[in-house]
Amino acid sequence: MPSALSGIRVIDFGQYIAGPLTGMLLADNGADVIHIDPPGGPVWDTPANATWHRGKRSICLDLKQPGDLDTARQLMASADVVIENFRPGVMERLRLGSEAALVANPQLIYCALPGFASDDPRASVRAFEGVVGAASATFRPHDGKAERPIYTAIPIASVYAAFQAAVSITLALNARQRSGLGQRIEVPLFDSMFPSIGARGLHVHDPAKAVPSRAGIWGGNFECADGRWVHYGSGNQNFREFVEAAGIADWDREGLTDIDRILFDPALYETYQQRARDLFKTRTAQEWEDLVAAAGSECAVCRTSAEWFEHPHARETKMVIEVDDPTYGPMLQPGLNARLSRTPGAVRHAAPKPDQHRVEILRELDTRPQPTAPAQTMATLRSALDGVRVLDLCIILAGPTCGRTLAEFGADVIKIDNPQRGGFIQSHNDVNRGKRSILLDLKSAEGRDIFWQLVDTADVVAQNYRAGKLEKLGLGYEHVRERKPDIIYASLNAYGHIGPWASRPGHEQFAQATSGMQRRFGGDGRPMLQANPVNDYGTGFMGAYAVALALLHRQRTGEGQHVDSALAYTAMTLQSPYMQLYPGKQWDETRGQQALGSGPLHRAYQACDGWFFLGARADEVSRLSALDGLAGITSLTGNALERTLEQHFLTQSVDHWVTRCNAAGLGAQRCILDLPELLNDPWVVAHELTATREHDDIGLVTTCGPAPRLSRTPVRMGYPAPKPGAHARSILADIGLEDRLESLIAKGVIRVDGVLAG
């Protein structure tokens, strides 16, 4: 079967991670991606290129030579999409920038992924991953402010830019299908970090209106009898079954299963903590994982990435696949993230050798018809998803982020929440902005009847319940498809929808635990969580990407389909720099809570008044010679170089070194370790990467905003998340049932008050 992007040609100028990964996501779903390298091959020679360049074709061009520069222009003129992740202005100086490219090819989607935006004062800074991480408060613990940077090896900024670029490109292709015109997209790495912060940056200004977090005391990492660690859930999934299976029913007499009581009794809390630690030391980690799974609750062994590669579930779900790479031989890699039932993606072939396809690519330039502008604009669009309706049944973070993203691109998203679910909607003010809200009991016959009438008006249904949960209510994909054959039905969950773990519950922490992220970040000690819930939000973006692909296919054929993604899939993508297993593989990436970087020229250094991050390639030691007092530095390597720089940088201020390092052609940024400082930065606020707005009932709320910039169909933050249930009347009016609102409220089918915005 053809994939969703079959027939779409992409010219990929990307280097390092963000650009190549964006191209990979498109190639995995059928696009013909032509990757352009400089004559010496990729700027970064890494085994991960075998993943990021799979399914592509390759040509090497020297863009300083007129002949190769002209070939690049011809390739761009023949393309549907161009991807580049140079600093702003580089492509313009080569006369390959978006303005000239769109004149030559009005149907082109031109996507730039710079480190800092073209209008950011730091636009010219060399934005290595660590430099962007320092600027975006990434190097902090998940539970507060750091006194020193804690480096993470996960390239969150690059991967998040790629996720959001893939969504933006595909929705721009949707818009082009209707208007006939392309556009420019910019997805800066720095800006892309704000959606990853998400609920961590949410602030309700009136403390009396804030709903207290109930991140249960039963959640966390526990050491087991075999010295290994598990992450156990917070008790909101089948907690009573866990109590019985663990043999701790007698704890009830001491109040040690009463979460609310423990939270407000310090002595009882300390007793609980010690008893819980002792309890988990009575079984091995694997025994606990199995016992908790049988009880229907949440628990995962904190594995290494190498162990996850061998796990039966990772193999059966094809989140680990084998590719016969021409350089490394048989190699295990991350599988596809966004998955579609009718137009499935595939890794069509291994990554090519540099310049492998030169002859055929140049030959095609003589025969491929050149795109032309339409005689007249086919449609004028306010947004890429103008006229698309989404029914969002999702909870927590990942699923609602999918719906929120579609709303930012212009969809009418109706958020359907359970009026009986716990009295509040978790992270509502973060993930439900731009949506209309109704509290509808889908367990009642009348509630389901309203749902079916809404389905008749919808294009997309999104849900993130455990496999089989909605099927029991008769609301699964096959049920919805029978009612509306062209529906696009998106399912998101923790571990995927096939394989032995398909029905297991799970959240962010468990994807990090089982895939190796916690072990890597914790090092040899206690496993640790990343600062931001990156799998949750990333899966929301990959769900939106799958929906965008399916919408594009439906525009062409009228066919709907089932699409899905999962937190564990996203964990594989986030770790893609390291997730290759092949003969001779060394798991030598940076690990642990004491890490400051990945090497002497890519790490945080302490100045006399704080910390800054230095970024450069390993072969660029000579650039340090331009700094005061470092004229002889080129003779040093490894630990000697690092120790010398540590001592030298202590002599001056952060501002001093950032200014001089950037002037010397290195990359440098002050390390922001306090999240509120970042969120309140004037440039950040002016560009709506954070926004403080009035919300229904609770006053001022600060939330993070979207990152992508599209020239023709711009994304919009959308109105603040409404009071839960606020749009019941208008939603019922859409299906002619407005006059039944009061009776439905009286029966408890619909609720308009009493559920809080968590």
N, C-alpha and C positions, 0 to 999 in steps of 0.2 A: 504494500500500500504506500502511496506517496506520503511524505511528511508535510507538516503544515507550511513550511517555508520552501518546499520544492519550487524551483524556478526563480528564486530570489538570489541575486548575485551580490556578494559582500566583498569589498576591498578592505583588508585589515592591515593597517600600518602599525598596529599595536606592538609595544615592547613591554618587558617586565610582566605584570600580572593583569591589570584592569582591562586593557584593550584585548590581549589574547584571550582572556577568559570570556569576555563578551562575544568574541568571534566563535569560541567553542560552543557557547550556549546556542548560538544561531545555527552553527554547523550540525550540532546534535539533532536539530529539528529540521534538517533538510536543506539549509541554505548552501549554495556553492560559495565557499569562503576562500578567497585568494589572499594568502598571507604574504606581505612584502617585508623582506629583511634587507638590511644593508649587506654589502658584498661579503663580509666576514661571517654572516649568519646572525642569529639572535644576539642582542646586546647582553642578555643574561643567559649564560650557558648553564642550564639546570635540567635535571631529569624531568622536572615538572612540565617542561615544554612538550614532552611526549603526551601529556594530557591536554594542555591548553591548545595545542595545534592539531589534535586528532581530527580527522575528517576534512582537513583543509588541503588546498593546493598551495604550492610555494614557488615564488620567484624572488630573486635578489636584484635590487635596483640601487644604484648609487645616485641619490637625489641631488648630488652636487654636479652631476654630469648632464649636459643638455639633452642627450639622447634618452637616458633613463628617466629624466624628469618629464619629457614628453610622453614616454610610455606610461608613466604614472597618471598623467592627465587623461590619456586615452582610456585607461582602465577605469578611472573615476567617471568618465563620461559614459561608460558602458554599464555602470553599476546601478543597483537599487539602493545600496547602503554603503557608506564609508565610515570606518572606525579609525580614530587616531587618539593617542593619549600623550601627545607632546605638550610642552608648556605653551600657554597662549602666545600666539604670534609666530610660532615656528612655521606652521603650514602656510600662513599668509606671506612670510618672507620668501617661501619657495613658490609662491603664486599657486598654491594648492588649497588655499583656505576655502571656507564654506561659501563665501559670497561669490567668488569666481566659479566654484564648482556648481553652484545652483543656477548660475547664468548658463553655463554649458549644458547642464542636465537638470531641468526644472523639476523632475520627478525624484530627485535624489533625496535620501534621508542621510544627512551628514551628522555623525555623532562624535563629539569631542569629549574626552575624559581627562582633563588636566588635573594636576594635583590641587591647585587653587584656581578659583574661577577667574575668567578673563577680566572681571572688574574688581577682583580682590587685590588689595595693596601688595599681597604676597605672590602675585601671579608669576613673577619671574623666579621665584625660589625653586630650587631643585627639590621636588616633593617626593623624596623617598618615603617608603611606607612608614618608617619610624618617625620621620619629620611630621607627616600628617597625623600620626598617632599622638605625638606630643602636643600638637596644636589643638587636638580635639578631645583632650582629657581621657584618652584611652588607657593610659598607664597608671590606673588606680585600681584598688580592690573593688569587688562588687558591692561591698557593704559600707563604703564610706570614703573619706579623704585619706590620701597617702602622704606620708612624710618624705618619701622618695619614690621615683618612678619604679613601677613593676612592669617590665617589658613582656609583652605577649608575642609569641611567634606567629600567631594567627593574623594574616594580612586583612583585617576587617575592612579597612577603608577601600582597598582595591576590589575586594569581593563584593562589597555593598555597592560600589560604583558600577560594577559589571551587572549585578542583579537589576539595578534600577535602569541602567542603559538598555538591557535586553527588553524590559517591559516597555520603555519609552520608544525604542525602535519599532517593536512589533505593533504598538498602538498607533505610531505614526504611519506604519504601513496600512493599518486599518483605515485611518483617516484618508490616506492617499487613494485607497480603493474607492472612496466616495467623492473626493474632491479632484483627484488627478494630479495633485501637487505634493512635492516633497517639502522638507523643512530642515532647519538646523536644530540640533539637540546639544545641550551641554550638561554633563553630569560630573561636576568636580568631586574629587575624592574627599576633600574636607567637608563639603556640604553633605555628601552621602553618609557621613557618620551620624548625623543627627537622627535620622529614623532608627538607627541601631540603639541610640540612647533611649528613645521612646519614653516609656513609663518611668524610667529612672530620672528623667528630667521633668516629670509632671509635678506641678506645684499648685495646690489650692491655697490662695492667699489668706483666706479667713480660716484659722485653725478650727473654729467651731463647725465649719461646713465640711471639713475633710473626713472621709470615711477611714477609720483606722485600718491599717493593713492587718490581715490575719494569715500571714505567712507562717503557718502552724509550727509550733515548737517541735512537732514530730518530724519535721523535715530536716535533712542534713546528711553529712557524711559520718559513717560509723566504721571503726576498725573492727574486724571480725577475728574469729579464732585462728585463722591461718595467716594473720598479719596483713591481709588484703582489706580493701575498703569497699563499702557499698554506699550509694546514695539512696536513702529511703524517703518516701513521699511524705507529704505534709498531713496525711490522714483524711483527706477529703474524698478518697476513693475506697469504699468498702473497708472502712477503718475497723468496724466491729468484727468483720471476718478475720482481719489481721490479728486482732487481740486474741481471738479464739485459737487461731493457728499457731501463734507464738507462745501460747500457754501462759498468758499474763492476765487472764480474766480476774484473778485475785487483786490486781492493781486497782480495780474499781473501788475496793473498800478503802484504799488510801487516797483516792482522788487522783491517781496518776494517769488516768485516761480522760480527765476533764480539762480540756485545753483552756477554756476560758478561766477556770479557777486557777490553774497553774500560772497563767500569764500575770495574775495580780497577787500572787503569793510567793515572794522571793525564796522563802525557806522551802516551800513545796517544789518550786522550780529547780532548786539546786538538788533536791532529793531525786526528782525526775531525771535530771541530766545524768547523774551518776548511775542510776538504775538502768537508764537506756543504754549508756555506754557498756555497762556490764552485760546487759541482755545480748547485745550484738556480738559479744565475744564468746557466746556459747555455741555458735555455729560458724561454719566457713562462709565466705562471701557468696560462693555459688549456691550453698544451701539456703541462704537468706533470699537470694534472688528467686530461686525456684519456689520457696515457701510463699513469699509475698505474691508472686505471679498467680499461684494457685488460689490465693485468697482474693484475687481480683484487684489488688492494690498496686502501688508503684514502688519499684526498687530496681536498681541496676548496679552490677559490679562495675567498679571504676577500672576499666580495662586500659591497656595500651592500644595505640592505633594498630600495631602489629598483630595483637590478639584479635582485634575486631575484623581485620582482613580475613582471618580464618574462621570466623563465627558462622554457623550454619544459616542464621537469619540474614546476615549481610550478603552471603552468597546467593541464597534462594530469591531474595528480592532484587538481585542484580544491582544493588548499590555498590557492589564490588564486581568488576568485570575483568576479563582477561583480553589483552590486546597484544598482538605479535609485533612489537616495535622493531624497526630496522636497526636501531642503535643498541637497545638494551635487551633485545630478545623478548621472550614471553614475560609480560608485565601485567600485574594487577593494578587497576586504576579505579577511581570513582566512577560509578555508573551515571545514568541520566538522572537529572533532578526533576524537571517538569515532565510529566508523563501524560500521554493522550491515548485514548482507546481507539479512535478511528484513524487518526493520522499519527501513528507512533513515531517517535524519533529513533535514531540508531547511530552508533559509532560506525560509520561506513568504511573507514580504513584507518590505519595507524597514522601518526604524524609523519609528514614527508621529510625527506632530507632537504636542506636548503637548496633552492633553485631547481628542485626536481622537475617542476612542470613548466619550465621556461618556454620550451619550444611550443607546446600546445597552447599555452596562454597567449603567446605572441601571435600564433596562427589565428586564434579566435578573434583577435582585434580586427582582422581584415574581413571577417564574415558576420560578426555580431551586429545587428541593427542598433543604431544609436537612438536613445530615448528622445522624444520631442515633447514640448509642452502641449497640453490639450488646447484645441481651438478656443474653448471657453471653459471657465471653471465649472466643474460638474455640480458642486455643492459648496456652500459657504458654511463652515463648521465653527461653532464656538469652542468646541472641545472634541477630543478624539473619540469619546464615547457618548457624544450627544445623541439622545434618543434610546440609549441602552438602559434596561432596568435589571437590577440585581436584587435577589432575595437573599439576605445574609442571615443565616441561622447560627453563626459561629460564636464561640466563647473564648475567653482569656485573651491571648495575643495573636497567635499566628493566623488563625482564620479571619478574625476581624480586621487584621492588617491587609489581607487580600481585598476585602470589601472596601476598606478605607482608600486603598490605592486606586481601585476602580472609580471610586467617588471623586478622587483628586483629578482623574482624567475625564470627568464629566458625566459618569453614570448616575442615574437615579437609584440610590441604594436604600432599600428598606430593611432596617435592622429589626429582626424578629427575636425577642428575648422571652425566656420563660418567666412568667410573673411569679412563680413559686420558688425560683432559684436563689435561696439564701438571703434575700432582702436587699442585695446590692449587685451591681454589674461591675465586675472587676475591670479596672483600667478603662472604664467607659469614656472618660474625658480625653484619653489619649487615642484610642482606636476607633471611636465611633463618631468623630467629627465628620461633618459633611453628609451625614446619613439622616434619613427619617426613622423614627423609632416607634415601634408598637410592642406592647407586652401581650403576647397571645399564647394561650394554653393549647399546645398542639396535642396534648393527650386527650382533649375533649373532642367529641365528634363535631361540634360547631366550630371549634378552633381549626380543625383540619379542613372543614369545608371552606372557611375563609382563606386558608393557605392555598387550597386548590384553585380558588378563583383568582388569587394573586398570581399563581403559576401561569394562568392563561394569559397574563399581561407581561410576563417576565421573559428575559433572554438568558439569564444566568441564575442558578441556585448555588450557594456556597455553604458548606458545612464542615465542621471539624470534630465530629463525635467519633468515638471508637467504632471500628468496623462492626456492622450489624445493628448498631443502636437505632438508627432511623429506619432501618428495614423493619424492625419490630412494630413501628408505628405506621408502616405502609408508606413511608416517605423517602425510600431509597431511590437510587438512580433509575432502576428499571420501572418503578412505579411512576416516577415523574415523567420519564420518557414515553411511557404508554399514554399519558395524558397530553404531553406536548413533545412530539418527536424531535423538534429542532432545538430542544433545551441544551444548554451547556451546564453541566453539573460538576462542581469542583469539590473534591474531598481532600482534606488535609488531616494528618494525624501525626503521631509520634514516630512510628517505625515503619510506615508503609502499609499498603492495603493487601499485600500478599505475604506469604511466608509465615513461620510459626509464631511470630510476635505481632501479627496484624491486629489482633484484638486486645493487645495490652494497652493500658492507659500510660500516659507519660507526658512530661512537660520538658521545658528547656533543660533543666538540670540533668535529666536522664539521657538525653541525646549527647550532652557534653560528657557524661560519665561513661557511657558504653562505647563511644567512638574514639576515646583517647584524649579528648580535649582537657578534661579535668586532671588527668595524670600528667600531661605535658606542662600545664600551667602550675601545678603544685610541685612538680619536680619529684625528689626522692621522699618528700614528706607527705603531709596530708593533701589529698587531691583538692583542687580549688576551682571555683567557678570564674568564668570571664566577667569583666566588669559590666558588660551589657548583655541582655538576653538575645544574642545574635542569631541563634537558630530559630527562635520564634519569629522575629521580624523578617529574617531572611526567607523563611518558608512562606510567610505571607506574600513576599515579593515573587517567589517562584510560583505560588498559586496564581497570582495575578498574571504572570507571564504565560502560564498554561492556558488561562482563560483568554488572554489576548491572541494566542496562537489559534485557539479553537474558534474565536470570533472571526478571525481572518479567513479561516477555512469555511466557516458558515456563510460569509459574504460571497464567497466564490461558488459554493455548491448548495447552500441551503441546509446542510447537515449539521446536527448537533452532535455532542459526544460527552463522554465522562473523562474528566482530567483529574490528576492528583499530584500531590507532593507530600513530603514528610520531613519532620525535624531531623531525623537521622540522615536523610539524603543531603540536607543542607549542611549538616556537620561535615560530611565528606567533601562538599564543595569548598567550605571555608578552610579546610585543612589541605586543599589540593596541592600546595607547594611540597607537601611531604607524603602524600598518599599515593605513592608508587612503590610496588614491591616487585623486585627483579633480582636476578643473581648478582650478588655483591652489594646489595643495598645496605647502607649504613644509616641507622636512625640516630642522626647526630644533630638534629635541630636544637635550638636554644630551649631550655627547660627551666622551670623553677621560679620561686618567688624572689630570689636574689638577682635574677637576670636583669641586666641593664641594656642589652642589645645583642646583636648577632655577630659582632666583631668590632675591632678598634675603630673602624670608620663608619659604623652603623650602630650607635649606642648613645645612651644618655651620659652626660658628664656634669659634675657638680662645679658650679662657679662660686664666687665668694658670697653670692646672695641668692642662690637658688640653683635650679637644674635646667639644662638645655639638651636638645638632641642634635647630634651631628650625623649627617648623612652624606655618603659618597661611596663610589665603587671601591672595591678592595685594591684596585690598581691605581688609585688616584692619590696616593700618599704625597706625591710631589706638590699637590695643591696646598698642603699644609705649610709648605715653605714660605708662603706669602704672609703667614701670620707672625706677629711680633714674637721674636725669641725662638722660632722653630726652624731656622735656616738649615740645620743639619738633620732634620727629622727623617729624611729619606733613607738613611742608613738603618733605621730601626724597623723591626717587624714584630708581629705577635704580641706576647705579653710585655715585652720591653717597650714597644710603641704605646701600648695601652697605659702602662704605668706612667710613662713620661707625659702623655696627654693629661692624665688625671691630675698630676701635680701642677702642670702648667696652667690648666684651665681654672684652678682654684685662685689664681692670682688676680683675676679681673671679674667684672660683673657679667651676668647673663646677657644684658643688652650689648655690652662690648663685644662678646664673642659671637653672638648671633649676627651682628652687623658685619664683623670682619670675615666670618666664615662665608656668609653669603656673597660678600664682595669678592672673595677669592674663588668663587665658583663651586663652593661646597654647598650643601643644604644644611640649614640650621633653624631651629625654632625653640622658643622657651617651652618647657614642659608645664602644661597646665594640669594641676593635680586636684583642683577644687572644681567640681562640676558647676556649681552656681556661677562661678567666674566666667566660664565659657558661655553659659546660657544667657548671661546678661551683657555679653560683649556688644558694644554699639553696632559693629558691622554685622554681627550675627542677627541682631534684632531688626536692623534696617532691611535685611534680606529675607525676613520671615523664616529663618531657620529655627527661631523660636518666636512665639507670639503670646502675648498676654491679652486675654479677651474676657468679656463678660459672659458667663454661662447662666443658664436658667437656674434659679433657686440658690446657687452657691457663690455667686459673685465672680471675682477675678480668678482666672486659672491660666497658668503658663504651660504650654505644650510645645513640643518640637514640630517643625514643619517639613514639607517635602523638599527634596533636593533637585529633581530634574528641571531643566529649562527648555521649553519647546517654543520655537519662534511662531508657528502658526496656530497650534492648539495648546496653549499654555496650561500647565497644571495649576490647580487652585487649592488652597488649604481647605476651603469649604467652611461653612458656618460652624460655630462651636458645637460640640456634642450636646444634643438636646437633653432636657429632662426625660428620663426613661418613660416611654409611653406617650410622649407629647404629641405625636402625629397620628394617633389612632383615628381621629375623625377624618383627616384628609386622606389617609390610606384607605379607609372604608369607603370614602366618597369615590375613590378611583374605580371601585367595583360595584357602585350603586347600593351600598349598604349603610350609608351614613345614618339613616333613620333608626338603625338597630343598635346604635352604640350604647345607649343607656341600658337596654335590656341585656346586652352582652356583658356590661360591667356588673350588673346585678347578679348575673349567673357566675361571675368569676372567670369567664372566658377571656375577657380583656380587662386589663388593669391600667389605670392612668395615674395612680398615686401610690406612695408607700414603698417604691423600689428606689434605692439611692444610686447616685452616680459614683461608683467606686473609683 
